[in-house]
Each structure stands twice: as C-alpha cells, then as structure tokens.
Amino acid sequence: MVITMGAWLLLQVAYFASVLFLVWRSSRAQSGRQRAKRFDHCQEGRYQSQGYHEGDK
C-alpha cells in the first residue's frame, strides 16, 4: 500500500510539473511573438520616416 501511494504521489507531482512547464513554454513563445511584432512595427516606422526625410531633400 505504501509503495502504491508513493508511486501515485510521484506521478501526480510529475504531471503537475509537466503542465507547469508547458504553460511556461507557451507563455514564453507568445511573448516572443509579441516582441517580434513590436520590433517589426518599429522597423516599419523607421523606414517610413527615412523615406519621408529623403523626399524633403
């Protein structure tokens, strides 16, 4: 009975840890995509402003 309960507890801890890991990995991937979108947006603004200034010359 003790071995069965120990194995059950170990499986529960492993399951909980794997779910936490998957949530953490998903949130990191999502925040990385948001950073990439912000970076692309900043680069677009930079190129537009350079084109605008070149037209002034």
N, CA, C and O atoms as CSV, one atom per row, in Angstrom:
chain,resi,resn,atom,element,x,y,z
A,1,MET,N,N,0.830,-1.194,0.000
A,1,MET,CA,C,0.000,0.000,0.000
A,1,MET,C,C,0.881,1.268,0.000
A,1,MET,O,O,0.569,2.234,-0.697
A,2,VAL,N,N,1.963,1.268,0.767
A,2,VAL,CA,C,2.850,2.429,0.843
A,2,VAL,C,C,3.532,2.667,-0.503
A,2,VAL,O,O,3.667,3.810,-0.941
A,3,ILE,N,N,3.957,1.596,-1.151
A,3,ILE,CA,C,4.622,1.736,-2.457
A,3,ILE,C,C,3.636,2.274,-3.496
A,3,ILE,O,O,3.998,3.112,-4.322
A,4,THR,N,N,2.417,1.803,-3.454
A,4,THR,CA,C,1.399,2.284,-4.395
A,4,THR,C,C,1.125,3.773,-4.187
A,4,THR,O,O,1.037,4.529,-5.154
A,5,MET,N,N,0.992,4.189,-2.951
A,5,MET,CA,C,0.742,5.606,-2.663
A,5,MET,C,C,1.957,6.466,-3.043
A,5,MET,O,O,1.794,7.586,-3.526
A,6,GLY,N,N,3.151,5.955,-2.830
A,6,GLY,CA,C,4.361,6.677,-3.220
A,6,GLY,C,C,4.439,6.849,-4.724
A,6,GLY,O,O,4.784,7.924,-5.216
A,7,ALA,N,N,4.119,5.788,-5.457
A,7,ALA,CA,C,4.134,5.864,-6.915
A,7,ALA,C,C,3.060,6.833,-7.413
A,7,ALA,O,O,3.294,7.609,-8.339
A,8,TRP,N,N,1.883,6.778,-6.789
A,8,TRP,CA,C,0.798,7.684,-7.173
A,8,TRP,C,C,1.206,9.140,-6.939
A,8,TRP,O,O,0.965,10.004,-7.781
A,9,LEU,N,N,1.814,9.394,-5.807
A,9,LEU,CA,C,2.255,10.752,-5.482
A,9,LEU,C,C,3.327,11.224,-6.464
A,9,LEU,O,O,3.301,12.372,-6.907
A,10,LEU,N,N,4.250,10.359,-6.797
A,10,LEU,CA,C,5.296,10.706,-7.762
A,10,LEU,C,C,4.697,11.029,-9.129
A,10,LEU,O,O,5.113,11.990,-9.778
A,11,LEU,N,N,3.736,10.243,-9.564
A,11,LEU,CA,C,3.077,10.512,-10.846
A,11,LEU,C,C,2.324,11.834,-10.817
A,11,LEU,O,O,2.348,12.575,-11.800
A,12,GLN,N,N,1.658,12.142,-9.715
A,12,GLN,CA,C,0.930,13.409,-9.610
A,12,GLN,C,C,1.878,14.601,-9.667
A,12,GLN,O,O,1.592,15.595,-10.335
A,13,VAL,N,N,2.991,14.504,-8.977
A,13,VAL,CA,C,3.977,15.592,-8.985
A,13,VAL,C,C,4.564,15.770,-10.388
A,13,VAL,O,O,4.731,16.897,-10.854
A,14,ALA,N,N,4.871,14.671,-11.052
A,14,ALA,CA,C,5.425,14.737,-12.408
A,14,ALA,C,C,4.412,15.350,-13.375
A,14,ALA,O,O,4.774,16.158,-14.230
A,15,TYR,N,N,3.159,14.969,-13.238
A,15,TYR,CA,C,2.116,15.514,-14.103
A,15,TYR,C,C,1.966,17.026,-13.881
A,15,TYR,O,O,1.902,17.792,-14.843
A,16,PHE,N,N,1.911,17.445,-12.636
A,16,PHE,CA,C,1.766,18.862,-12.310
A,16,PHE,C,C,2.962,19.660,-12.836
A,16,PHE,O,O,2.789,20.746,-13.390
A,17,ALA,N,N,4.154,19.131,-12.666
A,17,ALA,CA,C,5.352,19.821,-13.147
A,17,ALA,C,C,5.355,19.929,-14.673
A,17,ALA,O,O,5.765,20.954,-15.217
A,18,SER,N,N,4.904,18.883,-15.367
A,18,SER,CA,C,4.889,18.941,-16.828
A,18,SER,C,C,3.859,19.952,-17.324
A,18,SER,O,O,4.106,20.644,-18.312
A,19,VAL,N,N,2.710,20.050,-16.654
A,19,VAL,CA,C,1.715,21.048,-17.050
A,19,VAL,C,C,2.264,22.459,-16.825
A,19,VAL,O,O,2.095,23.328,-17.681
A,20,LEU,N,N,2.909,22.692,-15.706
A,20,LEU,CA,C,3.514,23.998,-15.453
A,20,LEU,C,C,4.570,24.331,-16.503
A,20,LEU,O,O,4.648,25.467,-16.970
A,21,PHE,N,N,5.378,23.344,-16.872
A,21,PHE,CA,C,6.407,23.562,-17.887
A,21,PHE,C,C,5.782,23.937,-19.224
A,21,PHE,O,O,6.270,24.847,-19.894
A,22,LEU,N,N,4.709,23.252,-19.628
A,22,LEU,CA,C,4.063,23.550,-20.905
A,22,LEU,C,C,3.432,24.941,-20.896
A,22,LEU,O,O,3.490,25.646,-21.904
A,23,VAL,N,N,2.840,25.342,-19.795
A,23,VAL,CA,C,2.264,26.679,-19.693
A,23,VAL,C,C,3.362,27.730,-19.771
A,23,VAL,O,O,3.207,28.743,-20.453
A,24,TRP,N,N,4.466,27.496,-19.080
A,24,TRP,CA,C,5.594,28.433,-19.094
A,24,TRP,C,C,6.168,28.569,-20.505
A,24,TRP,O,O,6.451,29.675,-20.965
A,25,ARG,N,N,6.334,27.437,-21.183
A,25,ARG,CA,C,6.899,27.458,-22.533
A,25,ARG,C,C,5.962,28.178,-23.501
A,25,ARG,O,O,6.411,28.921,-24.373
A,26,SER,N,N,4.670,27.955,-23.344
A,26,SER,CA,C,3.697,28.620,-24.203
A,26,SER,C,C,3.708,30.127,-23.984
A,26,SER,O,O,3.643,30.894,-24.945
A,27,SER,N,N,3.789,30.553,-22.737
A,27,SER,CA,C,3.794,31.992,-22.462
A,27,SER,C,C,5.071,32.642,-22.977
A,27,SER,O,O,5.034,33.780,-23.444
A,28,ARG,N,N,6.190,31.946,-22.903
A,28,ARG,CA,C,7.442,32.497,-23.445
A,28,ARG,C,C,7.362,32.639,-24.952
A,28,ARG,O,O,7.813,33.643,-25.504
A,29,ALA,N,N,6.794,31.653,-25.623
A,29,ALA,CA,C,6.674,31.712,-27.080
A,29,ALA,C,C,5.748,32.850,-27.490
A,29,ALA,O,O,6.013,33.551,-28.467
A,30,GLN,N,N,4.663,33.034,-26.745
A,30,GLN,CA,C,3.724,34.090,-27.066
A,30,GLN,C,C,4.346,35.466,-26.842
A,30,GLN,O,O,4.153,36.369,-27.657
A,31,SER,N,N,5.083,35.636,-25.759
A,31,SER,CA,C,5.708,36.935,-25.511
A,31,SER,C,C,6.804,37.203,-26.543
A,31,SER,O,O,7.040,38.357,-26.901
A,32,GLY,N,N,7.466,36.168,-27.021
A,32,GLY,CA,C,8.467,36.338,-28.070
A,32,GLY,C,C,7.848,36.804,-29.371
A,32,GLY,O,O,8.418,37.641,-30.071
A,33,ARG,N,N,6.675,36.261,-29.700
A,33,ARG,CA,C,5.985,36.704,-30.918
A,33,ARG,C,C,5.546,38.146,-30.784
A,33,ARG,O,O,5.614,38.902,-31.754
A,34,GLN,N,N,5.096,38.547,-29.604
A,34,GLN,CA,C,4.676,39.934,-29.410
A,34,GLN,C,C,5.863,40.877,-29.528
A,34,GLN,O,O,5.742,41.964,-30.094
A,35,ARG,N,N,7.024,40.461,-28.991
A,35,ARG,CA,C,8.222,41.301,-29.122
A,35,ARG,C,C,8.624,41.428,-30.577
A,35,ARG,O,O,9.037,42.503,-31.012
A,36,ALA,N,N,8.511,40.347,-31.340
A,36,ALA,CA,C,8.868,40.385,-32.757
A,36,ALA,C,C,7.923,41.308,-33.514
A,36,ALA,O,O,8.357,42.044,-34.401
A,37,LYS,N,N,6.639,41.278,-33.176
A,37,LYS,CA,C,5.689,42.163,-33.844
A,37,LYS,C,C,6.014,43.622,-33.542
A,37,LYS,O,O,5.972,44.469,-34.435
A,38,ARG,N,N,6.339,43.917,-32.283
A,38,ARG,CA,C,6.680,45.287,-31.915
A,38,ARG,C,C,7.944,45.736,-32.640
A,38,ARG,O,O,8.026,46.876,-33.099
A,39,PHE,N,N,8.931,44.846,-32.746
A,39,PHE,CA,C,10.180,45.175,-33.429
A,39,PHE,C,C,9.911,45.453,-34.901
A,39,PHE,O,O,10.427,46.427,-35.451
A,40,ASP,N,N,9.103,44.603,-35.548
A,40,ASP,CA,C,8.771,44.824,-36.955
A,40,ASP,C,C,8.049,46.151,-37.140
A,40,ASP,O,O,8.308,46.881,-38.097
A,41,HIS,N,N,7.145,46.455,-36.220
A,41,HIS,CA,C,6.405,47.706,-36.314
A,41,HIS,C,C,7.361,48.904,-36.188
A,41,HIS,O,O,7.217,49.888,-36.914
A,42,CYS,N,N,8.313,48.825,-35.290
A,42,CYS,CA,C,9.282,49.912,-35.120
A,42,CYS,C,C,10.144,50.058,-36.365
A,42,CYS,O,O,10.457,51.172,-36.786
A,43,GLN,N,N,10.524,48.930,-36.951
A,43,GLN,CA,C,11.347,48.991,-38.162
A,43,GLN,C,C,10.562,49.609,-39.306
A,43,GLN,O,O,11.126,50.384,-40.078
A,44,GLU,N,N,9.266,49.287,-39.442
A,44,GLU,CA,C,8.453,49.874,-40.494
A,44,GLU,C,C,8.379,51.390,-40.322
A,44,GLU,O,O,8.495,52.136,-41.295
A,45,GLY,N,N,8.187,51.838,-39.100
A,45,GLY,CA,C,8.126,53.270,-38.831
A,45,GLY,C,C,9.438,53.948,-39.152
A,45,GLY,O,O,9.458,55.075,-39.646
A,46,ARG,N,N,10.532,53.266,-38.874
A,46,ARG,CA,C,11.855,53.822,-39.147
A,46,ARG,C,C,12.063,53.983,-40.643
A,46,ARG,O,O,12.551,55.018,-41.098
A,47,TYR,N,N,11.691,52.955,-41.414
A,47,TYR,CA,C,11.865,53.052,-42.862
A,47,TYR,C,C,10.944,54.119,-43.452
A,47,TYR,O,O,11.335,54.825,-44.382
A,48,GLN,N,N,9.749,54.240,-42.933
A,48,GLN,CA,C,8.838,55.262,-43.441
A,48,GLN,C,C,9.374,56.646,-43.146
A,48,GLN,O,O,9.280,57.540,-43.988
A,49,SER,N,N,9.938,56.838,-41.958
A,49,SER,CA,C,10.452,58.165,-41.627
A,49,SER,C,C,11.684,58.488,-42.470
A,49,SER,O,O,11.885,59.650,-42.823
A,50,GLN,N,N,12.510,57.504,-42.803
A,50,GLN,CA,C,13.668,57.760,-43.656
A,50,GLN,C,C,13.213,58.152,-45.064
A,50,GLN,O,O,13.765,59.072,-45.667
A,51,GLY,N,N,12.214,57.455,-45.574
A,51,GLY,CA,C,11.684,57.793,-46.893
A,51,GLY,C,C,11.079,59.180,-46.911
A,51,GLY,O,O,11.191,59.904,-47.900
A,52,TYR,N,N,10.450,59.543,-45.833
A,52,TYR,CA,C,9.848,60.879,-45.733
A,52,TYR,C,C,10.936,61.951,-45.753
A,52,TYR,O,O,10.795,62.966,-46.434
A,53,HIS,N,N,12.017,61.729,-45.012
A,53,HIS,CA,C,13.100,62.712,-44.963
A,53,HIS,C,C,13.858,62.767,-46.286
A,53,HIS,O,O,14.351,63.828,-46.669
A,54,GLU,N,N,13.957,61.642,-46.986
A,54,GLU,CA,C,14.645,61.658,-48.278
A,54,GLU,C,C,13.856,62.478,-49.300
A,54,GLU,O,O,14.434,63.112,-50.182
A,55,GLY,N,N,12.536,62.457,-49.169
A,55,GLY,CA,C,11.696,63.243,-50.078
A,55,GLY,C,C,11.839,64.728,-49.848
A,55,GLY,O,O,11.574,65.518,-50.754
A,56,ASP,N,N,12.256,65.136,-48.642
A,56,ASP,CA,C,12.423,66.556,-48.325
A,56,ASP,C,C,13.670,67.159,-48.963
A,56,ASP,O,O,13.747,68.373,-49.146
A,57,LYS,N,N,14.641,66.322,-49.301
A,57,LYS,CA,C,15.928,66.829,-49.806
A,57,LYS,C,C,15.827,67.414,-51.175
A,57,LYS,O,O,16.827,67.877,-51.724
